Amino acid sequence: MKQKDAANIEMEEFNKLRRSQRNALIKDEAEAFTKTVSLIGITHATDRKRSRGRRYVWTIWLLVGVGLALYQIQDRTVYYLSYPYNTEFNVQNDKRLLFPQVTICKENWASKAKAKESGVEESFLKFLEIVKEYSGGDVSRELQEKAETVMEEFQNVTSDWGTISKRISHTWKELVTAIQWNGVEAKAADLVEDIATDVGHCFAISTLDRPLMSRAPGTRSGLVLLLDAKQSDSLEMMNFDHNIFTGFRILLHDPLEIPRMLEAGIVISPGTVTQLAISFTNVQHLGPPYFDCNSDVEYRVENCLAECEDHFFIDYCNCRPFYLITSNDTKYYGSDKKICGFVEHILCLENFTSSRSKTEDMCVCEQQCYTRSYMHSLSQSPISRAALPFFSLSSNASSNGSSALDPPDLTIVYIYFPSLTYTNVVAVEAYSFLALLCDVGGALSLLLGATLLTVYEVAEFLVIVAADYFRFKPRLRETISV
């Protein structure tokens, strides 16, 4: 027992000695550090040759400087981690500009003659008559029974709406009477492509596969279209959701975007000359973490929204819209579903739209980092009758099945760049890592007379102190058994 107590006393004396050595070593190292560190003020605050009052003053100034420096460093670091950016606007001039895709749809796009030839005109007329009678307000039992019979007949006739709609539609060869590009008459077949949209079968110019580049400004150097509205051969009220006027619906857009004609198309009246002056804006955002956007150059949010809504429509209606028709070797969502019939499409679209309006955030799509925006200014004027003979001579009216141009149907559209200048909008980094280092160094230098190397000196001193502390750490008491 006495041996155990003696051993414990010896161990306590040993630990006391080690602590004393450790404290003395750390004290010596701290004094040496205060004399050599490149930090103005700390030498004066720890100089024992100075009076206590002067050392207190220097200590206060040192603490204030450290506090302000830490606040400035914290503020700049938080700002840097917020990933700020600036937006630069530059008006630039180029030798050529990418022409927008011009998508054109004819309102009342079905041909009366083709509908009659296909055997669906009579069913359409009966169906439209029933719709008009229903819109009157009072619905008798006799009218209801008649409507059920007509509806059943109409559904049978239009069940294969994808094939029928294409068969009875006016084609671009019938609607495009003449076309000019860069002041030269061009072959329509070299520029025009068929395209199906949410308002029917349409046609497009300057597509992704056939892009056009404008090399000169002005109406003579742009695109000039001579269109025939064929109002007398139009089957009215084909699309009840939007078909309340005649003429054409036109959309100027990025060739990478799906044309959403029903929502964004502009109306061009027949019997007029229309000028569309285009302005082009190129927008480029910084990707994450600066801006939450998709950095794929070809990604477009409009395509994502259209695809999402089509998916919901297919799931809701258990059929796909007729305009979702692609090549047989292309697999896409809903390709195994049947094409909606005409009545099925109209009724389901109405219910789907009502259901969609009650659901918030149905489609969540990322923003795009790259945007090509085409804005336009529109001016219209009636066509001068004195100019009709000139257009008759310069058009291919005879080749598209028309013997002559009818003034009320004639539509002339000029689409052009008034100048080859465009706006380039670029997001740039507002606060770089080098700027952060400069601000941190400025705060240390201004408030403490220190540099970034001083930070390393302090860190090195703390590491040495920690090493000495653990090197002279007291040992645990040993238990000695007798």
QUIVENJO-V902534 format. One record per residue. PSI is psi in whole degrees, 0 to 359 (* if undefined). BURIAL is I if it has 24 or more other ideal C-beta (glycine too) atoms within 12 Angstrom, else O. Layout:
((PSI & BURIAL) (PSI & BURIAL))
This chain:
((318 & O) (323 & O) (321 & O) (317 & O) (321 & O) (322 & O) (320 & O) (320 & O) (321 & O) (320 & O) (321 & O) (320 & O) (321 & O) (315 & O) (322 & O) (320 & O) (318 & O) (320 & O) (321 & O) (317 & O) (318 & O) (313 & I) (321 & O) (319 & O) (316 & O) (322 & I) (317 & O) (317 & O) (322 & I) (318 & O) (319 & O) (324 & O) (317 & I) (335 & I) (338 & O) (340 & O) (143 & I) (61 & O) (107 & I) (131 & O) (323 & I) (329 & I) (317 & I) (324 & I) (340 & I) (5 & I) (113 & O) (345 & O) (342 & O) (159 & O) (158 & O) (323 & O) (317 & O) (323 & O) (324 & O) (317 & O) (313 & O) (324 & I) (317 & O) (313 & O) (322 & O) (316 & I) (320 & O) (315 & O) (317 & I) (317 & I) (313 & O) (322 & O) (316 & I) (320 & O) (315 & O) (318 & I) (317 & I) (317 & O) (316 & O) (325 & I) (317 & O) (318 & O) (319 & O) (319 & I) (351 & O) (355 & O) (63 & O) (156 & O) (155 & I) (154 & O) (123 & O) (131 & O) (123 & O) (130 & O) (115 & O) (156 & O) (140 & O) (161 & O) (339 & O) (153 & O) (144 & I) (124 & I) (142 & I) (159 & I) (132 & I) (107 & I) (127 & I) (130 & I) (141 & I) (129 & I) (150 & I) (56 & I) (350 & I) (141 & I) (129 & I) (319 & I) (319 & O) (325 & I) (321 & I) (318 & O) (327 & O) (354 & I) (22 & O) (354 & I) (315 & I) (319 & O) (323 & I) (314 & I) (319 & O) (318 & O) (317 & I) (324 & I) (319 & O) (319 & I) (318 & I) (318 & O) (322 & O) (325 & O) (350 & O) (338 & O) (285 & O) (130 & O) (111 & O) (166 & O) (324 & O) (318 & O) (324 & O) (318 & O) (321 & O) (320 & O) (321 & I) (321 & O) (313 & O) (320 & I) (317 & I) (317 & O) (319 & O) (321 & I) (322 & I) (321 & O) (322 & I) (22 & I) (319 & I) (69 & I) (331 & I) (315 & I) (317 & O) (317 & I) (322 & I) (326 & I) (326 & I) (3 & I) (150 & I) (134 & I) (164 & I) (333 & I) (333 & O) (335 & I) (326 & I) (106 & I) (321 & I) (155 & I) (138 & I) (145 & I) (127 & I) (37 & I) (5 & O) (136 & O) (132 & O) (161 & I) (124 & O) (326 & I) (337 & O) (344 & O) (331 & I) (140 & I) (146 & I) (144 & I) (138 & I) (131 & I) (184 & I) (359 & I) (3 & I) (193 & I) (123 & I) (190 & I) (158 & I) (152 & I) (145 & I) (54 & I) (180 & I) (327 & I) (336 & O) (68 & O) (149 & O) (141 & I) (123 & O) (125 & I) (358 & O) (149 & O) (167 & I) (162 & O) (326 & I) (341 & O) (5 & I) (211 & I) (129 & I) (125 & I) (133 & I) (109 & I) (150 & I) (114 & I) (337 & I) (53 & I) (326 & I) (340 & O) (23 & I) (135 & I) (111 & I) (158 & I) (46 & I) (324 & I) (105 & I) (341 & O) (343 & O) (350 & I) (84 & I) (10 & O) (171 & O) (168 & I) (218 & I) (152 & I) (124 & I) (142 & I) (128 & I) (121 & I) (169 & I) (132 & I) (340 & I) (348 & I) (143 & I) (128 & I) (118 & I) (80 & I) (322 & I) (327 & I) (328 & O) (351 & I) (146 & I) (151 & I) (132 & I) (120 & I) (144 & I) (156 & I) (19 & I) (161 & I) (124 & I) (133 & I) (128 & I) (103 & I) (125 & O) (141 & I) (138 & I) (135 & I) (128 & I) (124 & I) (133 & I) (115 & I) (155 & I) (140 & I) (187 & O) (146 & O) (5 & O) (318 & I) (133 & I) (90 & O) (163 & I) (122 & O) (3 & O) (125 & O) (328 & O) (359 & O) (136 & I) (131 & I) (328 & I) (321 & I) (321 & I) (316 & I) (318 & I) (317 & I) (319 & I) (314 & I) (324 & I) (321 & I) (316 & O) (321 & I) (316 & I) (317 & I) (324 & O) (318 & I) (349 & I) (30 & O) (166 & I) (147 & I) (153 & I) (336 & I) (354 & I) (60 & I) (119 & I) (184 & O) (154 & O) (334 & O) (6 & O) (123 & O) (131 & O) (167 & O) (129 & O) (9 & I) (341 & O) (354 & O) (153 & I) (158 & O) (135 & I) (139 & I) (168 & I) (307 & I) (318 & I) (319 & I) (314 & I) (312 & I) (317 & O) (325 & I) (320 & I) (315 & O) (321 & O) (317 & I) (318 & O) (318 & O) (322 & O) (325 & O) (340 & O) (352 & O) (117 & O) (146 & O) (44 & O) (321 & O) (120 & O) (112 & O) (143 & O) (152 & O) (157 & I) (144 & I) (332 & I) (129 & I) (134 & I) (113 & I) (131 & I) (110 & I) (162 & O) (155 & I) (137 & O) (139 & O) (141 & O) (151 & O) (146 & O) (148 & O) (135 & I) (131 & O) (334 & O) (338 & O) (353 & O) (317 & I) (322 & O) (317 & O) (326 & I) (322 & O) (326 & O) (357 & O) (170 & I) (47 & I) (322 & I) (331 & O) (338 & O) (13 & I) (358 & O) (134 & I) (332 & O) (160 & O) (131 & I) (121 & I) (316 & I) (338 & O) (341 & I) (132 & I) (126 & I) (130 & I) (125 & I) (124 & I) (122 & I) (163 & I) (123 & I) (338 & I) (160 & O) (34 & I) (148 & O) (162 & I) (124 & I) (115 & I) (115 & I) (132 & O) (129 & I) (156 & O) (126 & O) (335 & O) (104 & I) (170 & O) (325 & O) (322 & O) (323 & O) (315 & I) (321 & O) (318 & O) (320 & I) (314 & I) (322 & I) (319 & O) (317 & I) (319 & I) (316 & O) (317 & O) (334 & I) (355 & I) (27 & I) (172 & I) (181 & I) (334 & O) (331 & O) (323 & I) (320 & I) (321 & O) (316 & O) (317 & I) (318 & O) (318 & O) (316 & I) (323 & O) (317 & O) (316 & O) (316 & I) (320 & O) (317 & O) (324 & I) (313 & O) (336 & O) (324 & O) (27 & O) (131 & O) (145 & O) (157 & O) (151 & O) (138 & O) (138 & O) (119 & O) (122 & O) (142 & O) (* & O))
